């Protein structure tokens, strides 16, 4: 029943008797470095506490998405063999997906959502955070979420880019303002 060195060590310990073996204190290990996964989960917790719901959208964009969202195609990555011919680009922004989420839920006046996801350009791949809020108090809800993020993460609130979409931009996604 001895296949690896641990089996042999166990047999020696049993013969010698485990109670005779003196314990050796181990050195404390270093505190592990906080990974990107930990940071993302922490941000998700902050936004969830602020009343936002997380969404996860496809990383693909269609020609229609590009046209409606006025995305510059010069920096988009095109998939060589897409699963669906309509979705042949990798997204370079999270905003079109969030706007589609809002457009698909017209019965709800107040929608507070966010996404942390991968975005792609010809030069690089990165992780972005986007928040979308609809309803009468959208501006106040966005400011509250950004305030909570900046306070908790110790980031200046001016570091966040706020994009307010105009009525005609929203109508392209069939969203009423």
C-alpha positions as CSV (number, residue, x, y, z in Angstrom):
1,X,0.0,0.0,0.0
2,X,3.0,2.3,-0.5
3,X,2.8,4.2,-3.8
4,X,4.1,7.7,-3.0
5,X,6.5,9.1,-0.4
6,X,3.5,10.3,1.8
7,X,2.5,6.7,2.3
8,X,6.0,5.8,3.5
9,X,6.0,8.8,5.9
10,X,2.6,7.7,7.3
11,X,4.0,4.2,8.0
12,X,7.1,5.6,9.7
13,X,4.8,7.8,11.9
14,X,2.6,4.9,12.9
15,X,5.6,2.7,13.8
16,X,7.4,5.5,15.7
17,X,4.0,6.6,17.2
18,X,2.4,9.9,16.4
19,X,2.3,11.1,20.0
20,X,6.1,11.1,20.1
21,X,6.5,13.4,17.2
22,X,7.1,17.0,18.3
23,X,5.0,19.6,16.5
24,X,6.9,22.3,14.6
25,X,5.4,25.8,14.4
26,X,5.0,27.1,10.9
27,X,5.9,30.6,9.9
28,X,2.9,32.8,9.1
29,X,2.5,33.2,5.4
30,X,2.2,36.6,3.8
31,X,-1.2,38.2,3.3
32,X,-2.2,37.2,-0.2
33,X,-2.4,39.9,-2.8
34,X,-5.9,41.0,-3.7
35,X,-6.6,39.7,-7.1
36,X,-8.7,41.3,-9.9
37,X,-11.4,38.8,-9.0
38,X,-11.6,40.0,-5.4
39,X,-11.7,43.7,-6.6
40,X,-14.5,43.0,-9.0
41,X,-16.5,41.1,-6.3
42,X,-16.0,44.0,-3.9
43,X,-17.2,46.5,-6.4
44,X,-20.3,44.3,-7.1
45,X,-21.0,44.2,-3.4
46,X,-20.8,48.0,-3.2
47,X,-23.2,48.6,-6.1
48,X,-25.6,45.9,-4.9
49,X,-25.7,47.6,-1.5
50,X,-26.6,50.8,-3.4
51,X,-29.6,49.1,-4.9
52,X,-28.3,48.2,-8.4
53,X,-28.7,44.8,-10.0
54,X,-25.9,43.1,-11.9
55,X,-26.4,42.1,-15.6
56,X,-24.2,40.1,-17.9
57,X,-24.5,40.7,-21.6
58,X,-23.0,39.1,-24.7
59,X,-19.6,40.3,-25.8
60,X,-20.8,40.5,-29.4
61,X,-22.2,43.5,-31.3
62,X,-24.3,43.4,-34.5
63,X,-24.3,45.9,-37.3
64,X,-27.6,47.3,-35.9
65,X,-26.0,47.8,-32.5
66,X,-23.1,49.7,-34.1
67,X,-25.4,51.9,-36.1
68,X,-27.8,52.7,-33.3
69,X,-25.1,53.3,-30.7
70,X,-23.0,55.3,-33.1
71,X,-19.9,53.2,-32.5
72,X,-16.8,53.9,-34.6
73,X,-16.0,50.6,-36.5
74,X,-12.3,51.5,-37.1
75,X,-11.3,50.1,-33.7
76,X,-13.6,47.1,-33.5
77,X,-12.4,43.6,-33.6
78,X,-14.2,41.5,-36.2
79,X,-14.7,37.8,-35.4
80,X,-13.4,35.6,-38.3
81,X,-16.1,32.9,-37.9
82,X,-19.0,34.2,-35.8
83,X,-21.6,31.9,-34.4
84,X,-24.3,34.2,-35.7
85,X,-23.5,36.2,-38.8
86,X,-25.3,39.2,-37.3
87,X,-23.0,39.4,-34.3
88,X,-19.7,39.6,-35.9
89,X,-17.9,42.2,-33.8
90,X,-16.5,42.1,-30.2
91,X,-17.9,45.0,-28.1
92,X,-15.7,48.0,-27.2
93,X,-18.3,49.4,-24.8
94,X,-20.8,48.0,-22.3
95,X,-23.3,50.7,-23.0
96,X,-25.2,49.1,-25.9
97,X,-25.9,46.0,-23.8
98,X,-27.2,48.0,-20.9
99,X,-29.4,50.1,-23.1
100,X,-30.9,46.9,-24.6
101,X,-31.6,45.7,-21.1
102,X,-33.5,48.8,-20.3
103,X,-35.3,48.7,-23.7
104,X,-36.5,45.1,-23.0
105,X,-38.1,46.1,-19.7
106,X,-40.4,49.0,-20.7
107,X,-42.9,48.1,-17.9
108,X,-40.5,49.2,-15.2
109,X,-40.1,52.9,-14.6
110,X,-37.1,52.6,-12.4
111,X,-34.2,50.4,-13.6
112,X,-30.8,50.4,-11.9
113,X,-28.3,48.1,-13.4
114,X,-24.6,47.7,-13.8
115,X,-22.1,45.4,-15.6
116,X,-18.5,44.7,-15.1
117,X,-17.2,43.0,-18.3
118,X,-14.6,42.6,-20.9
119,X,-14.3,45.1,-23.8
120,X,-12.1,44.7,-26.8
121,X,-10.2,47.0,-29.2
122,X,-7.6,46.2,-31.8
123,X,-5.0,47.5,-29.4
124,X,-6.0,45.8,-26.1
125,X,-8.6,43.9,-24.0
126,X,-9.8,45.4,-20.7
127,X,-12.4,45.2,-18.0
128,X,-14.9,48.1,-17.7
129,X,-17.6,49.1,-15.4
130,X,-20.8,50.7,-16.7
131,X,-23.9,51.7,-14.8
132,X,-27.3,52.5,-16.4
133,X,-30.3,54.0,-14.6
134,X,-33.7,54.9,-16.0
135,X,-36.6,56.7,-14.4
136,X,-37.5,60.0,-12.9
137,X,-34.7,60.1,-10.4
138,X,-32.0,58.7,-12.7
139,X,-29.5,61.5,-12.1
140,X,-29.8,61.2,-8.4
141,X,-29.5,57.4,-8.5
142,X,-26.3,57.6,-10.6
143,X,-24.8,60.2,-8.3
144,X,-25.7,58.1,-5.3
145,X,-24.0,55.0,-6.8
146,X,-20.9,56.9,-7.9
147,X,-20.8,58.6,-4.4
148,X,-20.9,55.2,-2.7
149,X,-18.1,53.8,-5.0
150,X,-15.9,56.9,-4.6
151,X,-16.3,57.0,-0.9
152,X,-15.7,53.2,-0.3
153,X,-12.9,52.9,-2.8
154,X,-11.3,56.3,-2.0
155,X,-11.6,57.4,-5.7
156,X,-12.3,61.0,-6.7
157,X,-15.9,61.1,-8.0
158,X,-14.6,63.2,-11.0
159,X,-12.7,60.1,-12.2
160,X,-16.0,58.6,-13.3
161,X,-17.3,59.5,-16.8
162,X,-21.0,60.2,-16.8
163,X,-22.8,60.0,-20.2
164,X,-26.3,61.3,-20.4
165,X,-28.0,60.1,-23.5
166,X,-30.3,62.5,-25.4
167,X,-33.9,61.7,-26.3
168,X,-33.1,60.8,-29.9
169,X,-30.3,58.5,-28.9
170,X,-32.7,56.7,-26.5
171,X,-35.5,56.5,-29.1
172,X,-33.1,54.5,-31.3
173,X,-33.2,51.8,-28.6
174,X,-36.9,52.4,-28.2
175,X,-36.5,53.9,-24.8
176,X,-38.9,56.7,-23.8
177,X,-37.3,59.5,-21.8
